[in-house]
Amino acid sequence: MWTCLVSWCRCTIDWKKGKNVTVKTIKKKQKHKGRGTVRTITKQVPNESFFNFFSPLK
């Protein structure tokens, strides 16, 4: 009557560009002390998501 899950595998999900909900993109502005020029830094930080269940173990 009941079937047991014997084995299973995790695989990576191929997300479309900009649609990955497991990472959050943060944009920060950095100002140079001497010259005063501003540059934008883009950083991707892990985000809590249900889809992390499907990512491979580290």
Biopython code that builds the backbone (N, CA, C, O; Angstrom):
import numpy as np
from Bio.PDB.StructureBuilder import StructureBuilder

atoms = [
    (1, "MET", "N", (0.815, -1.186, 0.000)),
    (1, "MET", "CA", (0.000, 0.000, 0.000)),
    (1, "MET", "C", (0.863, 1.256, 0.000)),
    (1, "MET", "O", (0.666, 2.144, -0.829)),
    (2, "TRP", "N", (1.801, 1.334, 0.907)),
    (2, "TRP", "CA", (2.682, 2.502, 0.976)),
    (2, "TRP", "C", (3.975, 2.206, 0.241)),
    (2, "TRP", "O", (4.545, 1.124, 0.384)),
    (3, "THR", "N", (4.427, 3.139, -0.524)),
    (3, "THR", "CA", (5.725, 2.989, -1.187)),
    (3, "THR", "C", (6.715, 3.931, -0.526)),
    (3, "THR", "O", (6.393, 5.075, -0.206)),
    (4, "CYS", "N", (7.898, 3.439, -0.334)),
    (4, "CYS", "CA", (8.940, 4.246, 0.306)),
    (4, "CYS", "C", (9.862, 4.824, -0.755)),
    (4, "CYS", "O", (10.124, 4.208, -1.788)),
    (5, "LEU", "N", (10.326, 5.980, -0.479)),
    (5, "LEU", "CA", (11.300, 6.606, -1.354)),
    (5, "LEU", "C", (12.674, 6.063, -0.993)),
    (5, "LEU", "O", (13.198, 6.349, 0.084)),
    (6, "VAL", "N", (13.252, 5.285, -1.887)),
    (6, "VAL", "CA", (14.526, 4.631, -1.607)),
    (6, "VAL", "C", (15.684, 5.576, -1.890)),
    (6, "VAL", "O", (16.580, 5.722, -1.059)),
    (7, "SER", "N", (15.676, 6.206, -3.027)),
    (7, "SER", "CA", (16.747, 7.137, -3.356)),
    (7, "SER", "C", (16.183, 8.271, -4.199)),
    (7, "SER", "O", (15.140, 8.133, -4.838)),
    (8, "TRP", "N", (16.881, 9.372, -4.188)),
    (8, "TRP", "CA", (16.482, 10.521, -4.972)),
    (8, "TRP", "C", (17.720, 11.347, -5.256)),
    (8, "TRP", "O", (18.728, 11.232, -4.558)),
    (9, "CYS", "N", (17.644, 12.156, -6.251)),
    (9, "CYS", "CA", (18.807, 12.971, -6.601)),
    (9, "CYS", "C", (18.388, 14.437, -6.690)),
    (9, "CYS", "O", (17.240, 14.769, -6.986)),
    (10, "ARG", "N", (19.346, 15.274, -6.427)),
    (10, "ARG", "CA", (19.119, 16.710, -6.542)),
    (10, "ARG", "C", (19.801, 17.177, -7.815)),
    (10, "ARG", "O", (20.882, 16.704, -8.167)),
    (11, "CYS", "N", (19.175, 18.087, -8.481)),
    (11, "CYS", "CA", (19.770, 18.611, -9.704)),
    (11, "CYS", "C", (19.632, 20.129, -9.708)),
    (11, "CYS", "O", (18.831, 20.694, -8.964)),
    (12, "THR", "N", (20.408, 20.766, -10.538)),
    (12, "THR", "CA", (20.346, 22.220, -10.614)),
    (12, "THR", "C", (19.202, 22.637, -11.523)),
    (12, "THR", "O", (18.866, 21.941, -12.481)),
    (13, "ILE", "N", (18.621, 23.760, -11.215)),
    (13, "ILE", "CA", (17.540, 24.316, -12.019)),
    (13, "ILE", "C", (18.148, 25.359, -12.938)),
    (13, "ILE", "O", (18.906, 26.218, -12.488)),
    (14, "ASP", "N", (17.821, 25.291, -14.223)),
    (14, "ASP", "CA", (18.307, 26.291, -15.179)),
    (14, "ASP", "C", (17.339, 27.474, -15.170)),
    (14, "ASP", "O", (16.280, 27.433, -15.795)),
    (15, "TRP", "N", (17.724, 28.527, -14.448)),
    (15, "TRP", "CA", (16.884, 29.718, -14.322)),
    (15, "TRP", "C", (17.126, 30.641, -15.511)),
    (15, "TRP", "O", (18.235, 30.708, -16.041)),
    (16, "LYS", "N", (16.081, 31.351, -15.924)),
    (16, "LYS", "CA", (16.256, 32.389, -16.931)),
    (16, "LYS", "C", (16.962, 33.572, -16.274)),
    (16, "LYS", "O", (16.912, 33.740, -15.055)),
    (17, "LYS", "N", (17.612, 34.376, -17.085)),
    (17, "LYS", "CA", (18.388, 35.494, -16.567)),
    (17, "LYS", "C", (17.481, 36.462, -15.796)),
    (17, "LYS", "O", (16.472, 36.937, -16.317)),
    (18, "GLY", "N", (17.859, 36.738, -14.556)),
    (18, "GLY", "CA", (17.114, 37.671, -13.724)),
    (18, "GLY", "C", (15.919, 37.063, -13.010)),
    (18, "GLY", "O", (15.217, 37.779, -12.296)),
    (19, "LYS", "N", (15.659, 35.770, -13.172)),
    (19, "LYS", "CA", (14.483, 35.128, -12.575)),
    (19, "LYS", "C", (14.819, 34.163, -11.448)),
    (19, "LYS", "O", (13.920, 33.509, -10.920)),
    (20, "ASN", "N", (16.083, 34.055, -11.066)),
    (20, "ASN", "CA", (16.495, 33.130, -10.014)),
    (20, "ASN", "C", (16.053, 33.667, -8.654)),
    (20, "ASN", "O", (16.524, 34.717, -8.216)),
    (21, "VAL", "N", (15.151, 32.948, -7.986)),
    (21, "VAL", "CA", (14.629, 33.406, -6.694)),
    (21, "VAL", "C", (15.491, 32.941, -5.524)),
    (21, "VAL", "O", (15.224, 33.309, -4.380)),
    (22, "THR", "N", (16.525, 32.135, -5.793)),
    (22, "THR", "CA", (17.382, 31.656, -4.707)),
    (22, "THR", "C", (18.526, 32.617, -4.405)),
    (22, "THR", "O", (19.233, 32.434, -3.415)),
    (23, "VAL", "N", (18.719, 33.630, -5.234)),
    (23, "VAL", "CA", (19.726, 34.658, -4.969)),
    (23, "VAL", "C", (19.084, 36.036, -5.099)),
    (23, "VAL", "O", (18.173, 36.247, -5.899)),
    (24, "LYS", "N", (19.582, 36.956, -4.296)),
    (24, "LYS", "CA", (19.087, 38.323, -4.332)),
    (24, "LYS", "C", (20.210, 39.203, -4.864)),
    (24, "LYS", "O", (21.346, 39.109, -4.399)),
    (25, "THR", "N", (19.903, 40.058, -5.835)),
    (25, "THR", "CA", (20.895, 40.951, -6.411)),
    (25, "THR", "C", (20.835, 42.286, -5.683)),
    (25, "THR", "O", (19.786, 42.925, -5.608)),
    (26, "ILE", "N", (21.982, 42.692, -5.150)),
    (26, "ILE", "CA", (22.067, 43.947, -4.410)),
    (26, "ILE", "C", (22.980, 44.890, -5.182)),
    (26, "ILE", "O", (24.085, 44.513, -5.570)),
    (27, "LYS", "N", (22.514, 46.120, -5.405)),
    (27, "LYS", "CA", (23.324, 47.137, -6.066)),
    (27, "LYS", "C", (23.705, 48.185, -5.034)),
    (27, "LYS", "O", (22.846, 48.732, -4.342)),
    (28, "LYS", "N", (25.010, 48.464, -4.936)),
    (28, "LYS", "CA", (25.508, 49.461, -4.000)),
    (28, "LYS", "C", (26.310, 50.497, -4.771)),
    (28, "LYS", "O", (26.960, 50.177, -5.766)),
    (29, "LYS", "N", (26.258, 51.731, -4.308)),
    (29, "LYS", "CA", (27.064, 52.784, -4.906)),
    (29, "LYS", "C", (28.273, 53.022, -4.026)),
    (29, "LYS", "O", (28.152, 53.149, -2.807)),
    (30, "GLN", "N", (29.453, 53.084, -4.655)),
    (30, "GLN", "CA", (30.700, 53.338, -3.948)),
    (30, "GLN", "C", (31.277, 54.644, -4.451)),
    (30, "GLN", "O", (31.339, 54.887, -5.656)),
    (31, "LYS", "N", (31.699, 55.482, -3.520)),
    (31, "LYS", "CA", (32.270, 56.771, -3.875)),
    (31, "LYS", "C", (33.754, 56.764, -3.538)),
    (31, "LYS", "O", (34.146, 56.361, -2.443)),
    (32, "HIS", "N", (34.581, 57.211, -4.486)),
    (32, "HIS", "CA", (36.023, 57.296, -4.273)),
    (32, "HIS", "C", (36.305, 58.485, -3.361)),
    (32, "HIS", "O", (35.764, 59.570, -3.574)),
    (33, "LYS", "N", (37.149, 58.292, -2.346)),
    (33, "LYS", "CA", (37.424, 59.355, -1.369)),
    (33, "LYS", "C", (38.081, 60.573, -2.009)),
    (33, "LYS", "O", (37.659, 61.702, -1.757)),
    (34, "GLY", "N", (39.092, 60.365, -2.820)),
    (34, "GLY", "CA", (39.852, 61.485, -3.376)),
    (34, "GLY", "C", (39.168, 62.169, -4.544)),
    (34, "GLY", "O", (39.012, 63.390, -4.546)),
    (35, "ARG", "N", (38.762, 61.398, -5.530)),
    (35, "ARG", "CA", (38.206, 61.967, -6.760)),
    (35, "ARG", "C", (36.712, 62.238, -6.683)),
    (35, "ARG", "O", (36.209, 63.135, -7.359)),
    (36, "GLY", "N", (36.010, 61.485, -5.881)),
    (36, "GLY", "CA", (34.562, 61.666, -5.774)),
    (36, "GLY", "C", (33.775, 60.945, -6.851)),
    (36, "GLY", "O", (32.568, 61.152, -6.973)),
    (37, "THR", "N", (34.436, 60.099, -7.636)),
    (37, "THR", "CA", (33.712, 59.361, -8.668)),
    (37, "THR", "C", (32.868, 58.263, -8.019)),
    (37, "THR", "O", (33.243, 57.689, -6.996)),
    (38, "VAL", "N", (31.744, 57.992, -8.627)),
    (38, "VAL", "CA", (30.812, 57.002, -8.093)),
    (38, "VAL", "C", (30.774, 55.814, -9.043)),
    (38, "VAL", "O", (30.680, 55.985, -10.258)),
    (39, "ARG", "N", (30.846, 54.604, -8.481)),
    (39, "ARG", "CA", (30.690, 53.392, -9.273)),
    (39, "ARG", "C", (29.660, 52.500, -8.601)),
    (39, "ARG", "O", (29.483, 52.547, -7.383)),
    (40, "THR", "N", (28.988, 51.694, -9.393)),
    (40, "THR", "CA", (27.951, 50.802, -8.886)),
    (40, "THR", "C", (28.513, 49.392, -8.783)),
    (40, "THR", "O", (29.077, 48.861, -9.740)),
    (41, "ILE", "N", (28.350, 48.796, -7.607)),
    (41, "ILE", "CA", (28.792, 47.431, -7.350)),
    (41, "ILE", "C", (27.553, 46.537, -7.303)),
    (41, "ILE", "O", (26.611, 46.823, -6.564)),
    (42, "THR", "N", (27.549, 45.461, -8.085)),
    (42, "THR", "CA", (26.448, 44.501, -8.086)),
    (42, "THR", "C", (26.932, 43.224, -7.411)),
    (42, "THR", "O", (27.968, 42.668, -7.775)),
    (43, "LYS", "N", (26.164, 42.767, -6.420)),
    (43, "LYS", "CA", (26.545, 41.592, -5.648)),
    (43, "LYS", "C", (25.336, 40.666, -5.543)),
    (43, "LYS", "O", (24.210, 41.128, -5.352)),
    (44, "GLN", "N", (25.568, 39.359, -5.666)),
    (44, "GLN", "CA", (24.489, 38.389, -5.510)),
    (44, "GLN", "C", (24.655, 37.675, -4.179)),
    (44, "GLN", "O", (25.712, 37.116, -3.885)),
    (45, "VAL", "N", (23.588, 37.702, -3.373)),
    (45, "VAL", "CA", (23.598, 37.116, -2.039)),
    (45, "VAL", "C", (22.568, 35.993, -1.999)),
    (45, "VAL", "O", (21.489, 36.139, -2.574)),
    (46, "PRO", "N", (22.873, 34.863, -1.329)),
    (46, "PRO", "CA", (21.887, 33.785, -1.219)),
    (46, "PRO", "C", (20.609, 34.263, -0.527)),
    (46, "PRO", "O", (20.657, 35.077, 0.395)),
    (47, "ASN", "N", (19.486, 33.755, -0.976)),
    (47, "ASN", "CA", (18.182, 34.144, -0.456)),
    (47, "ASN", "C", (17.434, 32.885, -0.013)),
    (47, "ASN", "O", (17.527, 31.847, -0.667)),
    (48, "GLU", "N", (16.697, 32.972, 1.087)),
    (48, "GLU", "CA", (15.886, 31.848, 1.552)),
    (48, "GLU", "C", (14.797, 31.558, 0.520)),
    (48, "GLU", "O", (14.089, 32.466, 0.085)),
    (49, "SER", "N", (14.667, 30.283, 0.128)),
    (49, "SER", "CA", (13.670, 29.910, -0.857)),
    (49, "SER", "C", (13.361, 28.422, -0.752)),
    (49, "SER", "O", (14.198, 27.631, -0.319)),
    (50, "PHE", "N", (12.165, 28.057, -1.149)),
    (50, "PHE", "CA", (11.770, 26.654, -1.225)),
    (50, "PHE", "C", (12.642, 25.909, -2.231)),
    (50, "PHE", "O", (12.922, 24.724, -2.051)),
    (51, "PHE", "N", (13.066, 26.590, -3.275)),
    (51, "PHE", "CA", (13.820, 25.956, -4.347)),
    (51, "PHE", "C", (15.235, 25.577, -3.929)),
    (51, "PHE", "O", (15.910, 24.867, -4.674)),
    (52, "ASN", "N", (15.710, 26.019, -2.769)),
    (52, "ASN", "CA", (17.012, 25.585, -2.267)),
    (52, "ASN", "C", (16.998, 24.092, -1.960)),
    (52, "ASN", "O", (18.057, 23.467, -1.895)),
    (53, "PHE", "N", (15.825, 23.517, -1.773)),
    (53, "PHE", "CA", (15.672, 22.080, -1.551)),
    (53, "PHE", "C", (16.200, 21.291, -2.743)),
    (53, "PHE", "O", (16.729, 20.192, -2.574)),
    (54, "PHE", "N", (16.059, 21.840, -3.941)),
    (54, "PHE", "CA", (16.455, 21.148, -5.161)),
    (54, "PHE", "C", (17.921, 21.360, -5.521)),
    (54, "PHE", "O", (18.433, 20.681, -6.412)),
    (55, "SER", "N", (18.601, 22.276, -4.857)),
    (55, "SER", "CA", (20.005, 22.530, -5.196)),
    (55, "SER", "C", (20.883, 21.402, -4.674)),
    (55, "SER", "O", (20.557, 20.785, -3.660)),
    (56, "PRO", "N", (21.993, 21.124, -5.353)),
    (56, "PRO", "CA", (22.875, 20.037, -4.925)),
    (56, "PRO", "C", (23.483, 20.315, -3.553)),
    (56, "PRO", "O", (23.701, 21.466, -3.174)),
    (57, "LEU", "N", (23.749, 19.240, -2.822)),
    (57, "LEU", "CA", (24.382, 19.387, -1.515)),
    (57, "LEU", "C", (25.810, 19.858, -1.691)),
    (57, "LEU", "O", (26.470, 19.520, -2.674)),
    (58, "LYS", "N", (26.285, 20.641, -0.735)),
    (58, "LYS", "CA", (27.655, 21.150, -0.812)),
    (58, "LYS", "C", (28.565, 20.322, 0.038)),
    (58, "LYS", "O", (29.763, 20.593, 0.105)),
]
sb = StructureBuilder()
sb.init_structure("model")
sb.init_model(0)
sb.init_chain("A")
sb.init_seg("    ")
for serial, (resi, resn, name, xyz) in enumerate(atoms, 1):
    if name == "N":
        sb.init_residue(resn, " ", resi, " ")
    sb.init_atom(name, np.array(xyz, "f"), 0.0, 1.0, " ", f" {name:<3s}", serial, name[0])
structure = sb.get_structure()
